[in-house]
Amino acid sequence: MANRSITCGKDECLKARKRDYHRAYMQRKKPRKKRLAYYIEYSQRPEVKKHIQEYHREYYQQKKSA
């Protein structure tokens, strides 16, 4: 039987419960490997790679000036 916690049903409680479940789920080995494999493939796409490079350039320029 699944471990179910009772919440009040308010939006904040439901969001917190979903966030906690998702955090725990993503720490499991299988979803983590799947997510990392997808991200590696995704980040190699030319349009995404360009966007990531621009983001890093801006990030490090801001960090340097701070």
C-alpha positions, 0 to 999 in steps of 0.5 A: 500500500502506498504511503499517503499523507493527508493534506488540507486540500488547499492549493499551497498544501497540494503544491507542497505535497507535489513538490516533495514527492517530485523531489523524492522521485527524482532522487531515485536512480532510474529517473535520475539516469533517464533525466541526465541522459535526456539533458545530455542529448538535449543540450547538444542540439545546436539551438539549445547549445547556443542558448546555453553558451549565451547564458553562461557568458552573461552569468560569468560577466555578471559574476565578474562585475559583482 
